[in-house]
Amino acid sequence: MEDKKKKYPLELNTMPGFAGSSAYYLRYQDPHNDEALVSPEANEYWQNVDLYVGGTEHATGHLIYSRFWNKFLFDLGLIVKDEPFQKLINQGMIQGRSNLVYRIKGTNTFVSCGLKDKYDTTEIHVDVNIVKNDVLDIEKFKQWMPDFDNAEFILEDGKYICGYAVEKMSKSLYNVVNPDIIVEKYGADTLRMYEMFLGPIEQSKPWDTNGIDGVHRFLRRFWSLFFDKDGNLCVSNEKTNNQELKCLHKAIKKIQTDIENFSFNTSVSAFMICVNELMAMKCNKREILESLVIIISPFAPHIAEELWHLLGHEKSVCDAQFPEYDEQFLVEDIFEYPVSFNGKMRFKKQLPLTFTVKEVEDAILADSLTQKWLEGKIPKKIIVVAGKIVNVVF
């Protein structure tokens, strides 16, 4: 190849792109070997890849080449495994939530979504970064495109409401979300957890910036467990009670199981439940909070690292031992009975699961709400299904 000034040699070696990029995982097993791609000893130890995670388009093409080279090397007796990867997960695509404006044909006038059916309009995609909660920032819209500088608008209640559609993220549809903007406004941990919270890893999910507020509020609540109202670190060394330990160990078991099954979205839900319960108990005990920081660190590493050091640790939270759950704290000892009157549920009452049927009956009859719904009548019978329901017949 040559241009006007220099000549360049043609690269005729396609092996690095074809073979090297397909069998790199074997080289990782023995990277300093100058004699071979991988030694028999190293390959016998590492064998093949436990898990491959990749998008459908890239992973499908890549795996075809990888399997070709792996089987070729296996047939030559150079490696010990016939297949390169034991498990494959194709992560779903995060789809874009496009916003739309409606221009009246033949004009430069835009009509709000709720009024568009009254006019003959053309649908136009608009940059999602100048729209918040489907409300268009009109001034930014005018600056966005020179053609819209003198645009006019027909509004709803003083606002221009955009339409929306769920589509593949694309620059041409102006629905690509700039992560830098999200990180600047909410922080990297919020973005990270919201992506997990969107849904199962293998499903395609629509991105909705409006929904990120909920995860951001959760992280603020989590942070508040460690501080008093004046913003001072407030962590107690008091002994924990069974309710606090039960809340923590339920979370540990759920998070551990979810991580092993790649169910990250339900992990985020479990964290939210745990934090809400601890806040209701006004728990700020070190034994609980330190374990909570460790299990949340894979999901919100920046906040976890900062809290870990504030708690007095010098090493990284990443080096901390992941806590193990204790089954004794997972045993339910209280049940909330739905109490019905003639088949209609009227209230709920928490009672120990150790109560006999007679003790449940006595507790329900002694409750003031029972007297309210009986309206002075004498019950004919009380049906108790232990650990399930109570029905008062009168």
LUMKESE-64657 format. One record per atom (N, C-alpha, C): residue number from 1; z, x, y. Coordinates in steps of 0.001 Angstrom, whole numbers. Each point is the difference from the previous one (the first is absolute). Layout:
! LUMKESE-64657
  pos        Z        X        Y
  NUM        Z        X        Y
...
! end
This chain:
! LUMKESE-64657
  pos        Z        X        Y
    1        0      856    -1189
    1        0     -856     1189
    1        0      892     1239
    2     -634     -466     1071
    2       -4      801     1213
    2     -110     -886     1227
    3      566      485     1095
    3     -216     -647     1279
    3     -784      975      870
    4      -47     -207     1284
    4     -829      835      878
    4      508     1427       96
    5     1271      243     -260
    5      575     1324      210
    5      437      691    -1290
    6      553     -782     -978
    6      585      626    -1179
    6     -523     -619    -1287
    7      102      758    -1067
    7     -301     -486    -1333
    7     1299     -119     -794
    8       95    -1060     -813
    8     1207     -235     -791
    8     -405     -129    -1465
    9      724      657     -907
    9     -355     -127    -1429
    9      361    -1391     -520
   10     -830     -534     -854
   10      273    -1294     -623
   10     1114      155    -1026
   11      956     -906        4
   11     1066       -6     -994
   11     -519     -727    -1240
   12     -202      742    -1065
   12     -560     -578    -1228
   12     1063     -302    -1049
   13     1230      422      245
   13     1073     -184     -978
   13      691    -1350      228
   14     -248     -938     -897
   14      624    -1331      123
   14     1280     -111     -825
   15      375     1057     -713
   15     1163      -74     -879
   15     1314     -280      735
   16      273      615     1166
   16     1273     -322      664
   16      139    -1480      318
   17    -1086     -630      429
   17       56    -1424      329
   17       17     -891    -1215
   18     -703      412    -1054
   18     -123     -854    -1181
   18     1124      245     -993
   19      192     1264     -389
   19     1017      314    -1011
   19     1360      246      638
   20        9      821     1054
   20     1285      380      603
   20      780    -1196      506
   21     -678     -921      670
   21      700    -1155      554
   21      344    -1017    -1073
   22     -529      179    -1211
   22      284     -935    -1079
   22     1108      496     -925
   23      196     1313      -38
   23      979      559     -935
   23     1108      766      718
   24      203     -319     1278
   24     1002      716      792
   24     1404     -123     -591
   25      284    -1151     -635
   25     1339     -241     -544
   25      339     1004    -1095
   26    -1024      544     -683
   26      247     1027    -1006
   26      350     1334      659
   27     -664      275     1130
   27      282     1258      689
   27     1406       -1      596
   28      478    -1168      434
   28     1363      -95      530
   28     1031      455    -1034
   29     -331     -133    -1285
   29      948      362    -1055
   29      181     1516     -121
   30     -987      767      476
   30       37     1461     -168
   30     -776      672     1136
   31      434     -184     1259
   31     -820      380     1151
   31     -204     1500      208
   32      832      836     -593
   32     -109     1450      236
   32     -640      744    -1173
   33     -576     -754     -919
   33     -637      616    -1167
   33    -1374      537      393
   34     -180     1310     -128
   34    -1281      623      342
   34     -941       99    -1192
   35      490     -404    -1166
   35     -786      153    -1224
   35     -695    -1297     -420
   36      614    -1167      323
   36     -543    -1280     -483
   36      379    -1129      951
   37     -673    -1135     -193
   37      315    -1191      800
   37     1464     -375     -168
   38      455      -10    -1251
   38     1400     -305     -308
   38      306      623    -1356
   39     1187      577     -131
   39      364      615    -1276
   39      409    -1073    -1003
   40     -169      284    -1305
   40      414     -976    -1023
   40     1489     -360      119
   41      835      997      361
   41     1441     -244       95
   41      317     -970     1154
   42     -629      229     1160
   42      247     -872     1150
   42     -509    -1409     -274
   43    -1169      -99     -626
   43     -571    -1322     -268
   43      797     -748    -1065
   44      529      738     -953
   44      827     -636    -1028
   44     1277     -564      618
   45      509      695     1032
   45     1226     -468      666
   45     -276    -1205      900
   46    -1023       81      875
   46     -257    -1051      979
   46     -859    -1131     -563
   47     -910      342     -906
   47     -907     -963     -636
   47     -852     -736     1039
   48       83    -1351       91
   48     -867     -702      958
   48      818     -659     1107
   49     -694     -647      925
   49      641     -601     1171
   49      679    -1310     -397
   50     1248     -177      390
   50      745    -1222     -345
   50     -541    -1220      739
   51     -324      180     1274
   51     -388    -1151      819
   51    -1033      406     1037
   52    -1049     -798      109
   52    -1012      206     1044
   52      -31    -1256      866
   53      175      178     1309
   53      -46    -1116      939
   53    -1180      226      929
   54     -873     -996      104
   54    -1157      145      885
   54     -703    -1323      215
   55     -743      -86     1086
   55     -776    -1203      296
   55    -1128     -195     -997
   56     -457    -1218     -143
   56     -967     -327    -1059
   56    -1303      779      122
   57     -565      100     1219
   57    -1297      657      142
   57      109     1488     -330
   58      931      689      641
   58      134     1442     -211
   58      450      299    -1420
   59     1032     -707     -452
   59      587      315    -1299
   59     -994     -214    -1131
   60     -800    -1054       83
   60     -950     -288    -1078
   60    -1004     1134     -151
   61     -601      438     1119
   61     -966     1094      -55
   61      645     1302     -437
   62     1158      282      541
   62      690     1253     -314
   62      399       52    -1469
   63      499    -1123     -529
   63      479        5    -1378
   63    -1135      158    -1007
   64    -1187     -475      347
   64    -1148      194     -898
   64     -267     1494     -188
   65      -32      746     1113
   65     -230     1440      -70
   65     1160      709     -685
   66     1242     -408      338
   66     1166      644     -599
   66       20     -188    -1515
   67     -314    -1195     -444
   67       -3     -264    -1449
   67    -1106      808     -684
   68    -1157      137      684
   68    -1098      791     -575
   68      454     1430     -244
   69      563      631     1043
   69      401     1389     -111
   69     1195      159     -935
   70      931     -923       12
   70     1164       96     -874
   70     -424      -46    -1464
   71     -882     -939     -331
   71     -465     -128    -1392
   71     -838     1209     -421
   72     -773      533      947
   72     -795     1193     -258
   72      913     1179     -331
   73     1023      201      810
   73      941     1105     -229
   73      833     -224    -1258
   74      317    -1274     -289
   74      758     -325    -1221
   74     -837      311    -1239
   75    -1282     -365       50
   75     -889      270    -1140
   75     -169     1494     -251
   76      109      788     1067
   76      -79     1450     -153
   76     1315      602     -484
   77     1044     -824      -63
   77     1299      473     -469
   77      803      735     1050
   78     -359     -204     1290
   78      671      719     1071
   78     1218     -737      554
   79       87    -1312     -238
   79     1148     -786      454
   79      467     -905    -1132
   80     1216     -541      139
   80      620     -692    -1138
   80     -132    -1521       56
   81     -425     -558     1133
   81      -70    -1459      125
   81    -1439     -467      205
   82     -356    -1069     -704
   82    -1354     -556       73
   82     -241     -757     1305
   83     1078     -592      576
   83     -116     -776     1237
   83      719      727     1142
   84     -564      -48     1217
   84      632      737     1111
   84     1217     -694      599
   85       32    -1346      -31
   85     1072     -743      685
   85      590    -1040     -945
   86     1322     -101      -12
   86      660     -972     -876
   86        7    -1404      598
   87      132      -97     1308
   87      112    -1309      644
   87     -735       27     1333
   88     -661    -1114      307
   88     -744     -130     1261
   88      508    -1211      770
   89      250      199     1285
   89      319    -1122      884
   89     -991       26     1161
   90     -729    -1092      168
   90     -881     -157     1159
   90      756     -761     1072
   91      371      680     1087
   91      695     -714     1056
   91     -971     -957      695
   92      490    -1189      346
   92     -837     -992      674
   92     -342      427     1421
   93    -1046     -588      498
   93     -430      301     1362
   93      816     -803     1006
   94      408      650     1094
   94      636     -735     1088
   94    -1109     -544      885
   95     -110    -1312       16
   95    -1066     -643      767
   95      403     -164     1463
   96    -1002     -147      832
   96      261     -163     1427
   96      115    -1475      374
   97      803     -257      991
   97       83    -1350      574
   97     -753       51     1319
   98    -1240     -460      -44
   98     -855       55     1188
   98      389    -1080      992
   99     -236      285     1284
   99      153    -1021     1044
   99    -1354     -328      606
  100     -161    -1269      364
  100    -1292     -504      473
  100      149     -681     1353
  101     -999      211      852
  101      -98     -753     1253
  101    -1289     -813      -50
  102      -92    -1011      847
  102    -1117     -953      -62
  102     -666     -110     1370
  103    -1258      492       61
  103     -735      -25     1261
  103     -959    -1187       -4
  104       53     -771     1080
  104     -926    -1124      129
  104    -1415      559      142
  105     -907     -471     -832
  105    -1359      539      -48
  105     -682      -78     1367
  106     -676     1099      349
  106     -731       57     1259
  106      869      291     1202
  107     1299      281     -231
  107      926      267     1119
  107      841     1228     -326
  108      844      372      931
  108      994     1045     -245
  108     1400     -612      105
  109       80    -1252     -468
  109     1263     -742       11
  109      524     -112    -1427
  110     1286      315     -163
  110      634      -11    -1316
  110     1006    -1146      -65
  111      -65     -755    -1091
  111      868    -1168     -147
  111     1035      269    -1088
  112     1237     -381      244
  112     1090      213     -937
  112     -253     -714    -1325
  113      577      525    -1070
  113     -306     -466    -1364
  113      173    -1509     -176
  114     1079     -537      530
  114      272    -1421     -187
  114     -965     -931      716
  115     -806      552      915
  115     -941     -813      778
  115    -1448      274     -365
  116     -240      918     -928
  116    -1363      460     -266
  116     -918    -1085     -562
  117      575    -1000     -690
  117     -841    -1050     -603
  117     -643     -905     1047
  118      468       97     1233
  118     -583     -814     1078
  118    -1246      637      603
  119     -287     1254     -446
  119    -1104      758      601
  119     -872      606    -1091
  120    -1205      380      394
  120     -898      737     -897
  120      274     1482      235
  121      663      644     -951
  121      493     1362      236
  121     -553     1011    -1001
  122       97     1256      373
  122     -298     1132     -887
  122     1305      731     -293
  123      227      270    -1274
  123     1229      678     -443
  123     -173     1509      158
  124      975      648      641
  124      -74     1441      226
  124     1314      646     -448
  125     -115     1086     -770
  125     1199      746     -391
  125      534      777     1200
  126     1328       65       87
  126      648      693     1106
  126      994     1014     -564
  127      223     1079      737
  127      922     1047     -430
  127     1408     -571     -188
  128      541      134    -1235
  128     1317     -579     -301
  128     1115      675      795
  129     -267     1198      535
  129     1039      717      743
  129      227     -555     1404
  130     -870     -955      445
  130      224     -643     1292
  130      381    -1474     -183
  131      458     -304    -1223
  131      442    -1357     -341
  131     1401       89     -587
  132      903     -876      432
  132     1343      -46     -566
  132      365    -1439     -321
  133      375     -233    -1260
  133      305    -1368     -456
  133    -1144     -955      317
  134    -1225      524     -178
  134    -1244     -754      227
  134     -239     -356     1462
  135      776      562      918
  135     -211     -230     1432
  135     -742     1201      580
  136    -1130     -262      614
  136     -843     1063      540
  136      552      519     1328
  137       20     1349      130
  137      310      612     1287
  137    -1294        7      808
  138     -138     -939      911
  138    -1272     -220      699
  138     -414     1211      818
  139      937      652      668
  139     -348     1156      828
  139     -521     1151     -860
  140      655      248    -1128
  140     -467     1061     -898
  140    -1347     -367     -624
  141     -207    -1291     -228
  141    -1274     -458     -547
  141    -1136      283      980
  142      227     -235     1269
  142    -1025      269     1020
  142     -324     1485       85
  143     1019      842     -230
  143     -216     1442       55
  143     -634      529    -1284
  144      140     -768    -1069
  144     -432      451    -1321
  144    -1515      178      -74
  145     -749     -960      526
  145    -1463       52      -24
  145     -534     -250     1412
  146     -938      824      480
  146     -554     -199     1351
  146     -584    -1398      215
  147     -599     -585    -1050
  147     -619    -1329      127
  147     1025    -1085      306
  148     1276      249     -315
  148     1020    -1030      173
  148      803      173     1296
  149     -444      927      834
  149      743      310     1218
  149      164    -1215      913
  150    -1032     -844       52
  150       52    -1193      865
  150      109    -1287     -808
  151      542      113    -1216
  151      117    -1169     -881
  151      973    -1025      575
  152     -251    -1264     -338
  152      898    -1091      373
  152      584     -614    -1270
  153     1142     -689      164
  153      718     -469    -1184
  153      479    -1437      177
  154     -141     -778    -1069
  154      569    -1349      -62
  154     1214       94     -925
  155     1190     -193      547
  155     1248      320     -686
  155      695    -1234     -582
  156      955      270     -886
  156      911    -1031     -525
  156     1404      334      493
  157      581     -882      773
  157     1354      208      535
  157      137     1375      657
  158    -1037      394      724
  158       41     1259      736
  158     -255     1242     -842
  159     -351     -168    -1301
  159     -249     1148     -883
  159    -1356     -134     -673
  160     -587     1155     -314
  160    -1222      -17     -812
  160      416      295    -1442
  161     -121    -1010     -860
  161      378      132    -1405
  161    -1238      381     -808
  162      105     1103     -719
  162    -1115      479     -826
  162       18     -667    -1376
  163    -1179      -85     -600
  163      -84     -364    -1403
  163      247     1235     -851
  164       35     -179    -1310
  164      205     1164     -863
  164     -714     -190    -1335
  165     -225     1122     -696
  165     -594      -14    -1333
  165      516     1220     -750
  166      181     -136    -1324
  166      426     1119     -833
  166    -1243      633     -616
  167     -233     1274      341
  167    -1211      694     -425
  167      335     1448     -338
  168     -981      711     -543
  168      173     1422     -245
  168      166      724     1330
  169      929      961       37
  169      171      761     1236
  169    -1267      795      284
  170     -487     -139     1229
  170    -1252      661      360
  170      -50      201     1510
  171     -510     1136      424
  171     -134      255     1432
  171     -930    -1005      654
  172    -1027     -431     -739
  172     -965     -947      567
  172      615    -1367      255
  173     1109     -311     -717
  173      686    -1277      188
  173     1192      129      945
  174      227     1209      495
  174     1077      278      967
  174     1382     -405     -517
  175      178       62    -1328
  175     1287     -419     -561
  175      767     1149     -637
  176     -419     1235      300
  176      704     1169     -523
  176     1270      212      819
  177     1120       79     -689
  177     1286      191      667
  177      288     1492       84
  178      225      495     1191
  178      306     1408      200
  178     1461      258     -362
  179      267      748    -1071
  179     1402      211     -410
  179      824      723     1065
  180     -663      817      823
  180      742      703     1054
  180      657     -978      968
  181     -706    -1099      282
  181      553    -1015      908
  181     1207     -681     -648
  182     -120     -308    -1298
  182     1101     -649     -728
  182     1212      928      -56
  183     -242     1281     -299
  183     1099      963     -107
  183      683      184     1350
  184     -790       60     1066
  184      577      181     1334
  184      896    -1179      378
  185     -399    -1199     -409
  185      758    -1191      391
  185     1161     -299     -935
  186     -221      173    -1320
  186     1003     -429     -975
  186      634     1145     -783
  187     -647     1158      -56
  187      489     1103     -817
  187     -725       82    -1333
  188      -52     1212     -555
  188     -747      227    -1238
  188      621     -732    -1189
  189     1331     -106      -34
  189      652     -671    -1134
  189     -329    -1487      -38
  190     -102     -620     1166
  190     -374    -1424       43
  190    -1401     -185     -558
  191     -936      846      432
  191    -1377      -87     -498
  191      -26      201    -1506
  192      707      990     -474
  192       22      333    -1431
  192      544    -1176     -826
  193     1133     -564      429
  193      608    -1091     -764
  193     -818    -1283      103
  194     -631     -224     1152
  194     -800    -1222      141
  194    -1214       43     -921
  195     -612     1175     -139
  195    -1135      117     -920
  195      424     -328    -1428
  196     1211      437     -380
  196      503     -325    -1337
  196      316    -1487     -129
  197      503     -577     1080
  197      470    -1385       -5
  197    -1150    -1012      -53
  198    -1212      456      320
  198    -1137     -925       91
  198     -294     -710    -1315
  199      260      644    -1128
  199     -283     -656    -1278
  199     -101     1015    -1124
  200     -288     -447    -1232
  200     -125      910    -1145
  200    -1026     1099      265
  201      280     1194     -507
  201     -810     1166      327
  201    -1456     -157     -428
  202     -261     -730    -1087
  202    -1366      -85     -520
  202     -811    -1143      614
  203      616     -801      844
  203     -720    -1118      626
  203     -456      363     1407
  204    -1152     -550      397
  204     -433      135     1389
  204      855     -912      867
  205      374      506     1185
  205      941     -726      843
  205     -480       10     1442
  206      119    -1115      711
  206     -403      -18     1410
  206     1074      620      892
  207     -419      883      884
  207      912      575      983
  207      212     -994     1128
  208     1242     -164      401
  208      309     -856     1144
  208     1079      700      816
  209     -408      568     1130
  209      946      742      834
  209     1169     -878      436
  210     -238    -1301      132
  210     1073     -910      418
  210     1163        5     -993
  211     -304      254    -1281
  211     1037      -52    -1022
  211      874     1232      -71
  212     -379     1050      710
  212      745     1252      -98
  212     1366      -98      671
  213      161     -963      904
  213     1275     -158      711
  213     1157     -237     -961
  214     -242     -750    -1071
  214     1073     -308     -953
  214      551     1253     -667
  215     -886      921     -400
  215      444     1252     -619
  215      724      872     1026
  216     -492      -13     1242
  216      648      781     1056
  216     1413     -519      264
  217      170    -1320       10
  217     1337     -575      196
  217      931      370    -1155
  218     -556       -1    -1224
  218      809      379    -1162
  218      524     1430      146
  219     -861      934      390
  219      431     1392      139
  219     1041      157     1103
  220     -118     -804     1046
  220     1024       35     1049
  220     1346     -522     -540
  221      -41    -1051     -838
  221     1239     -511     -617
  221      597     1049     -935
  222     -849      633     -785
  222      460     1061     -907
  222      690     1107      793
  223     -607      427     1098
  223      572     1045      861
  223     1360     -436      555
  224      112    -1283      346
  224     1235     -504      633
  224     1193       13     -944
  225     -231       87    -1325
  225     1111       83     -947
  225      860     1242      247
  226     -599     1035      607
  226      665     1285      142
  226      659      197     1364
  227     -192     -957      920
  227      453      215     1375
  227      786    -1205      516
  228      882      275      976
  228      706    -1100      644
  228     -846     -538     1144
  229      521     -991      718
  229     -780     -670     1047
  229     -331      918     1172
  230      738     1128      115
  230     -263      957     1077
  230     -943     1115     -433
  231     -500      -90    -1241
  231     -946      996     -484
  231      635     1248     -574
  232     1292      -45     -269
  232      692     1156     -583
  232       28     -123    -1520
  233     -191     1126     -694
  233       51       -9    -1460
  233     1354     -538     -451
  234      -30     -984     -878
  234     1240     -670     -423
  234      -59     -249    -1501
  235      385     1013     -768
  235      -41      -83    -1461
  235     1408      219     -533
  236      438     -923     -858
  236     1370       16     -499
  236       83      673    -1381
  237     1135      653     -254
  237      254      592    -1317
  237      891     -893     -861
  238      117    -1263      389
  238      826     -949     -755
  238     -572     -232    -1392
  239      868     -443     -898
  239     -420     -299    -1365
  239     -877    -1257      -10
  240    -1034       25     -787
  240     -917    -1138      -81
  240      570    -1087     -901
  241     -439    -1248      256
  241      427    -1103     -869
  241    -1146     -386     -932
  242      298     -884     -919
  242     -984     -352    -1027
  242    -1247     -683      569
  243      177     -806     1045
  243    -1159     -680      585
  243     -960      996      626
  244      525      999      667
  244     -848     1033      612
  244     -711      824    -1077
  245      746      351    -1051
  245     -600      772    -1084
  245    -1057     -807     -748
  246      249    -1278     -148
  246     -967     -876     -659
  246    -1302      -49      800
  247      123     -137     1306
  247    -1176      -37      881
  247     -790     1301     -124
  248      689     1132       29
  248     -666     1304      -87
  248     -667      198    -1348
  249      709     -266    -1076
  249     -539      287    -1336
  249    -1137     -939     -376
  250       16    -1222      501
  250    -1163     -881     -178
  250    -1224      615      654
  251      193      554     1202
  251    -1119      619      724
  251     -494     1248     -724
  252      910      838     -479
  252     -400     1219     -706
  252     -845     -342    -1218
  253      465     -964     -795
  253     -749     -382    -1206
  253    -1373     -558      356
  254      -53     -862     1000
  254    -1270     -612      392
  254     -978     1059      522
  255      468      890      874
  255     -875     1012      580
  255     -500      953    -1070
  256      886      419     -890
  256     -400      911    -1077
  256    -1080     -633     -877
  257      207    -1244     -382
  257     -980     -703     -842
  257    -1323     -181      743
  258       88     -373     1262
  258    -1217     -236      783
  258     -803     1275      215
  259      683     1120      247
  259     -707     1273      188
  259     -741      373    -1283
  260      651     -168    -1131
  260     -637      335    -1280
  260    -1207     -895     -280
  261       19    -1223      538
  261    -1099     -944     -232
  261     -951     -111     1195
  262      195      859     1005
  262     -848       11     1199
  262       34    -1339      737
  263     1132     -684      -85
  263      160    -1291      689
  263      723      230     1329
  264     -649      732      894
  264      672      417     1227
  264      281    -1170      936
  265     -838    -1033      -50
  265      212    -1141      898
  265     1300     -735     -315
  266      331     -131    -1287
  266     1252     -680     -353
  266     1205      900      242
  267     -225     1322       20
  267     1083      916      380
  267      430     -241     1433
  268     -978     -157      889
  268      313     -243     1415
  268      802    -1290      137
  269     -390    -1033     -740
  269      749    -1265       13
  269     1439      209     -469
  270      168      821    -1032
  270     1347      275     -525
  270      860      720     1034
  271     -597      938      737
  271      733      683     1067
  271      455    -1002     1065
  272     -868     -912      357
  272      328     -988     1027
  272     1181     -864     -438
  273      -16     -429    -1256
  273     1100     -821     -533
  273     1298      799        8
  274      -78     1239     -451
  274     1193      855      -68
  274      616      214     1382
  275     -833      333      975
  275      500      259     1356
  275      614    -1263      594
  276     -637    -1140     -204
  276      560    -1262      511
  276     1370     -281     -603
  277      152      241    -1300
  277     1287     -242     -658
  277     1068      964      512
  278     -366     1267      184
  278      970      986      496
  278      413     -307     1438
  279     -957     -477      801
  279      336     -381     1376
  279      960    -1187       12
  280     -227     -960     -895
  280      886    -1168      -78
  280     1419      413     -402
  281       96     1068     -814
  281     1318      503     -422
  281      580      993     1010
  282     -781      299     1071
  282      410      998      997
  282      356     1330     -669
  283     -819      402     -953
  283      252     1210     -778
  283     -550     1233      723
  284      871      982      208
  284     -438     1279      574
  284      611     1158     -786
  285      172     -214    -1299
  285      704      972     -830
  285     -950     1090     -508
  286      461     1236       78
  286     -827     1161     -316
  286     -581      -74    -1411
  287      815     -384     -978
  287     -457      -40    -1391
  287    -1231     -897     -155
  288      -13    -1098      724
  288    -1128     -939      -65
  288    -1192      527      807
  289      280      423     1229
  289    -1092      349      912
  289     -724     1277     -412
  290      722      980     -536
  290     -667     1234     -426
  290     -986     -280    -1130
  291      412     -807     -962
  291     -916     -348    -1103
  291    -1195     -782      520
  292      237     -867      965
  292    -1080     -799      574
  292    -1023      889      718
  293      487     1023      693
  293     -903      939      681
  293     -883      722    -1024
  294      579      378    -1125
  294     -773      723    -1022
  294    -1103     -884     -577
  295      326    -1255     -350
  295    -1011     -832     -661
  295    -1075     -497      966
  296      300       -4     1300
  296    -1017     -441      953
  296     -858     1167      479
  297      410     1234     -317
  297     -708     1177      519
  297    -1469       94     -421
  298     -414     -433    -1208
  298    -1430       38     -297
  298     -814    -1008      824
  299      684    -1010      534
  299     -688    -1057      740
  299       29      255     1509
  300     1124      492      499
  300      159      277     1439
  300      598     1397      154
  301     -801     1038     -267
  301      553     1363      -93
  301      553      551     1308
  302     -583     -389     1141
  302      446      584     1267
  302     1382     -525      397
  303      172    -1309      -82
  303     1308     -589      301
  303     1047      490     -994
  304     -365       42    -1292
  304      938      432    -1034
  304      455     1440      237
  305     -945      863      356
  305      347     1411      235
  305      961      137     1176
  306     -271     -736     1069
  306      860       78     1181
  306     1408     -511     -317
  307       94    -1131     -683
  307     1306     -552     -355
  307      759      929     -954
  308     -735      603     -929
  308      616      892     -981
  308      707     1170      690
  309     -649      546     1022
  309      604     1117      733
  309     1141     -486      895
  310     -132    -1195      564
  310     1090     -557      805
  310     1245     -253     -852
  311     -234     -252    -1305
  311     1119     -218     -927
  311      657     1316     -422
  312     -517     1117      503
  312      661     1279     -225
  312     -632      909    -1027
  313    -1181     -346     -494
  313     -652      816    -1029
  313     -916     1037      638
  314      -18     1194     -560
  314     -846     1063      544
  314    -1361       46     -691
  315      -39     -278    -1297
  315    -1274        1     -724
  315     -734    -1317      221
  316    -1273      -15     -376
  316     -828    -1193      183
  316      411    -1116     -953
  317     -187    -1234      429
  317      262    -1155     -864
  317     -937        7    -1204
  318    -1144      679      139
  318     -952       90    -1116
  318      586      766    -1184
  319     1009      859      274
  319      635      779    -1066
  319     1190     -719     -629
  320      364    -1144      564
  320     1162     -735     -517
  320     -329     -668    -1329
  321      997     -107     -862
  321     -171     -647    -1302
  321     -165    -1505      191
  322    -1072     -559     -568
  322     -207    -1449      108
  322     1122     -709     -761
  323      695     -944      633
  323     1160     -637     -660
  323     -409     -850    -1200
  324      913     -113     -948
  324     -221     -845    -1172
  324      847    -1261      121
  325     -570    -1109     -449
  325      746    -1254       78
  325      965     -110    -1173
  326     1067     -740      236
  326     1037     -215    -1017
  326      -22    -1475     -385
  327     -235     -263    -1276
  327     -147    -1379     -483
  327     1235     -858      259
  328     1179      622       74
  328     1214     -799      187
  328      -11     -736     1341
  329     -725      550      970
  329      -66     -646     1307
  329    -1139    -1009      105
  330     -767     -157    -1070
  330    -1137     -929       17
  330      326    -1312     -693
  331     1186      -70     -597
  331      401    -1228     -697
  331      383    -1060     1031
  332     -620    -1166      -99
  332      303    -1098      926
  332     1327     -642     -393
  333      912     -127      952
  333     1276     -644     -295
  333      215    -1278      813
  334     -917     -272      921
  334       78    -1212      825
  334    -1334     -746     -118
  335       74    -1318      -63
  335    -1228     -809       -9
  335      112    -1100     1057
  336    -1085     -207      706
  336      -31    -1051     1013
  336     -570    -1278     -627
  337      890     -926     -312
  337     -412    -1238     -658
  337     -632     -965     1008
  338    -1190     -518     -309
  338     -502    -1130      793
  338      722    -1271     -468
  339      628     -711      928
  339      791    -1188     -355
  339     -775    -1248      415
  340     -351     -808     -998
  340     -778    -1219      242
  340      878    -1236     -173
  341     -392    -1064      700
  341      657    -1306     -122
  341    -1062    -1013     -364
  342      152     -567    -1206
  342    -1011     -914     -550
  342    -1396      639       31
  343      -43     1311     -315
  343    -1282      702     -122
  343     -541      615     1269
  344      667     -216     1154
  344     -480      573     1262
  344      928     1136      440
  345     -590     1187      164
  345      800     1162      358
  345      511     -138     1433
  346     1328      166      173
  346      623     -220     1307
  346      603     1278      597
  347      552      860     -842
  347      524     1257      521
  347       93     1012    -1138
  348      336     1236      355
  348      158     1061     -990
  348     1403      586      119
  349      499      448    -1141
  349     1357      562       -8
  349       55     1203     -935
  350      531     1121      505
  350      144     1203     -809
  350     1282      -73     -822
  351     -156      259    -1316
  351     1146      -19     -910
  351     -130     1162     -986
  352     1113      531     -499
  352      -68     1086     -987
  352     -695     -465    -1277
  353     -801      869     -587
  353     -680     -338    -1249
  353      983      -90    -1166
  354     1204      505      188
  354     1022      -65    -1051
  354      664    -1375      -77
  355     -258     -869      997
  355      614    -1334        2
  355     -474     -814    -1197
  356      936     -734     -602
  356     -362     -951    -1044
  356     -601    -1233      645
  357     -583     -874     -815
  357     -582    -1246      508
  357     1059     -805      745
  358     1225      -59     -556
  358     1091     -753      638
  358      344      602     1361
  359       36     1326      102
  359      327      657     1272
  359    -1094     -240     1043
  360    -1245      -43     -459
  360    -1107     -304      929
  360      144    -1434      518
  361      270     -940     -910
  361      195    -1406      394
  361     1114     -121     1036
  362     1126      638     -269
  362     1154      -87      899
  362     -333      574     1377
  363     -713     1130       11
  363     -348      640     1275
  363     -948     -871      817
  364     -952     -646     -677
  364     -961     -868      704
  364      716    -1235      552
  365      866     -625     -803
  365      723    -1198      443
  365      943      301     1158
  366      505     1234       46
  366      942      365     1063
  366     -702      330     1315
  367    -1329      152      -34
  367     -740      368     1211
  367     -138    -1210      931
  368      208      218     1290
  368      -66    -1097      973
  368    -1395     -614       79
  369    -1024      793     -280
  369    -1374     -527       42
  369     -228    -1021    -1114
  370      683      205    -1127
  370     -116     -976    -1092
  370      526    -1363      451
  371     1140      -12      674
  371      568    -1255      476
  371     -920     -670     1016
  372     -674      816      804
  372     -941     -548      986
  372    -1124     -749     -692
  373     -617      626    -1033
  373    -1162     -619     -649
  373      399    -1112     -975
  374     1248        6     -482
  374      439    -1105     -869
  374      252    -1275      797
  375      273      149     1293
  375      235    -1149      892
  375     1095     -923     -550
  376     1072      600     -528
  376     1142     -767     -489
  376     -153     -535    -1410
  377    -1162      218     -619
  377     -222     -500    -1362
  377      573      982    -1028
  378      274     -533    -1185
  378      532      821    -1087
  378    -1151      437     -901
  379     -143     1304     -256
  379    -1104      455     -851
  379      144     -489    -1438
  380    -1137     -436     -561
  380        9     -457    -1388
  380       53     1192     -956
  381     -751     1041      335
  381       68     1229     -798
  381     -552     1166      820
  382      382     1183     -420
  382     -497     1221      643
  382     -683      843    -1065
  383    -1280      250      217
  383     -780      794     -955
  383      -29     1445      494
  384      506      911     -818
  384       13     1430      347
  384     -797      763    -1038
  385    -1033      691      460
  385     -708      956     -869
  385      395     1380      511
  386      838      679     -758
  386      589     1259      465
  386    -1066      999      451
  387      212      512     1197
  387     -917      997      546
  387    -1316     -585      463
  388      -92    -1349      121
  388    -1271     -597      428
  388      187    -1099     1036
  389      560    -1152     -378
  389       72    -1127      914
  389     1279     -806     -194
  390      299     -807     1047
  390     1054    -1026      -96
  390     -590    -1289      541
  391      183    -1104     -749
  391     -490    -1309      455
  391     1128    -1011     -100
  392      348     -605     1133
  392     1056    -1017       39
  392     -649    -1369      -43
  393      372     -796     -995
  393     -562    -1349     -147
  393     1068    -1007      401
  394     -372     -921      921
  394      965    -1039      430
  394     -693    -1323      199
! end
